[in-house]
Amino acid sequence: MSYFDSLFFGLYPYVAGAVFLIGSWLRYDQAQYTWRAGSSQMLSNSGMRVASNLFHVGILVIFFGHLVGLLTPHWLYEPFMSPGTKQVLAILIGGIAGAACWYGAFLLFMRRKNDPRVRATGSTMDLAVIGILLVQVTLGLLTIIPTLGHLDGSNMLRLAEWAQSIVFFKGGAAAHLADVGFIFKLHILLGLTVFLLFPFTRLVHIWSVPVQYVNRQYQIVRARG
């Protein structure tokens, strides 16, 4: 295991995680007026519905797929499916969700880049964060190519062991990635960087998902009579 593996996959995850959590809390506490999604749909609605829906549905499936796939202990799903079967499911579901997310992100990136009204009201960081997510999804899709060469699930087990070692504070996490291909390491490194940048972007609106709307009380806007 090299020094860079220890630095980027042993230490950097905790730096990115600390900035992600503490930075989000500080921004919510100190700069609540900047805590918003910054939607530009009212400025230009052309193609927005397709692009936004593809991007958001795709990225949600990808996020929860990674969450469950990487953090579920091997012994929990072993009686029901083999690592190879789980890997094939990850390729199919992740591939479809990744393609949808990529196309949606590409449309959103081009819209924010080329529409004068949207570009004038946005910021450089708005464009940069969509670009970074677009690159990240591209890397994720590219990992499918080497994965198809070994469908026994061994590579997926190493990635899961690394993720669980990081989340549950086990020692020697970086050692699990010593023999993992470069494309996987680059994908992980950029993913950690997304968490590092999270508090400084419009992505903070994810924390404010309106779950309470499901069972909220009706509002009386105008009383009868």
N, C-alpha and C positions, 0 to 999 in steps of 0.2 A: 504494500500500500504506500503510495507516494505522499509527499508533504501536501501537494495540492488537493489530493483526495480528502485528506484529513481537514484541510482548511475549508474547502467548498462544500463538502458533504458531511462533515462532522461538526464544524463550528458555525459556518454560515447559516444553516437552517435556524439556529437559535437566535442569531443576530436578526435575521429577517422576521422571525416570529415575534421577538420582543418589540421591534419597531412597528410591526403590524398591530399588535394589541395595545401597546402604550401610546403609539401615535394616533390610533383611532380614538382612544379615550380622551387624549389631550385635545384633539380637534373638536370632538363633540362638546367638551367642556369649555373650550376657549374660543371656538369659532363656529358657533352653531349656524350662523347665517350663510356659511359656505357649505353646509351639509345639505346637499341637494343633488338630484339626478341630472339637472341641467338639460332637460329634454328640449330638443329643437323642432319637435313635430309641428308646432304651430307656425313655425317659419316656413317650413317646406314639408308637405305631406307626401310628396311624390315618391312612391316605392318604399316608404317608411314602414308600412305594416308588414310587408313580406320580409324586409331586411331585419327589422327588430325582432319579429317572431322567430325567424330561423336562428338568429344569433342567440337570443335568450333561452329558447327551448334547448338548443344544442349545447350551450355552455352549462346549463343546469344538469342535463343528463351526464355530461362529461365530469362535472364536479362531483356529483353524488356517486357516479360510477367509480371514480378514483377513490373517493372516501370509503366506500364499502369494499371495493376490491383490494385496496392496499392495507386497510386497517382491520379487516376481518381475519382473525387467527386461522391458520391453516387447518387446525384440528376441528374447527367448527363446521367447515363445509366438506371436509374430507369424506365423511360417510355418505354424502349425497353426490359428489362429483369429484373427478380427478383434477389436478392442476391443469392438465392439457385441455379438458373440457371447459374449465373456467377461462382459460386463455382464449379459446376459440370464441366463446361468448363475448369476451371483452373486445376482441377484434371486430366482431360483427356489430355489436351495439355501439362501441366507441367509434368505429369507422363511419357508420351512418350519422351519428350525432356530430362527429367531427366535421364531416363534409357539410352538413347543414349549418353548423356554427361558422365554418370557414367562409361559406358563400355569403351568409348574413353579415359577417364582420367585414368582408371585402366590399359589399354594397354600402355599409355604413361608413367605411373609411373613404371610399370614393365620393360619397355624398358630402361628407364633412370637408373633404379636400377641395371639391370642385364647385359646390354650391356657394355663391358669393354671400348670401344672407346667413347661412349656417356658419361659414368660415369667419365672418365678421363678428359674430356673437360668441364664438367659441374661443378656446385658448390652444396654445401649442401643446399643452399637456393632454387636452382632450383628444387631439389627433394622435399624439404619441402613444397614449394608452391603448387606443384601438389598434394601432399598428403593432404594438408589442403583443397584444392578444392574438392578432392575426398570425404573427410569426410563431407564437407558441403553439397555436392549433396546427399550423403547418408542420412544425417539428413533431407534434404528437402523431399526425397522420403518417409522417415519414418513418416513425418507429415501427409501423405495421410491416414494412418491407423486410427488415431483418428478423422480425418476430415470426413471419411465415416460414422462415428457414428452420425453426426449431419449435415445434408445437407441443413439446412435452411439458411446458409450463415452468421449467427450471429458472428461466430468466425472470419470470413474473414473481416467483417465490423469493428471489434475491431482492427485487425491488420492494416487495411487501415487508421482508425482514428489515430492510433499511428504514422504511417509513415507520414501522412499529417501534424500532429501536429509538428513533428520534422522538416520536410522540410520547413514548413511555419511559424516556430518559434511561435507556440501556446503553452501556458502554460499547465502544467499538463499532458504531453504526456505519462509518465510512467503509469498513472492511467488506461489507456486503456488496458494495458497488465496484470492487477492485477489478472484477472481470466482466463488467457490464460494458456494452459498446458505447462509443463516443456520442452517438446521436441520443441515447437515453440520458447520458450525463448532461448534455447540453439542454435537453428538454427539462430536466429537473432543475438545473441551475437557473434557467430563465423563469421557471415557475416560482422558484423561491424569490427571485427578483420582483416578480409581480406582487408578492406579499410585502416585500420591502417598500415598494412604491405606493401601495394601496392607500395609506392614510393621507397622501398628498395629491390624490386624484379624486375624480367624481365617483370612483368605485365605492366610496364610503356609503353611498345610498343603499348598498346591499344590506347593511346592518338594519335599515329602517323598513324592511319588507313588511307590508301592512297585513300581518297575520290576523290582527284583531278585527279586521273588516268582516271576517267570516261570521262572527256572532255579535256584531255591534248592534246597539239599540237604534231604532228609527229616530230620526230628528224631526221635530215639529217645526217646520219653517213658517207656516201660516195657519193659525187656528181657524176652524170653521165658525161662521157666524160672527 
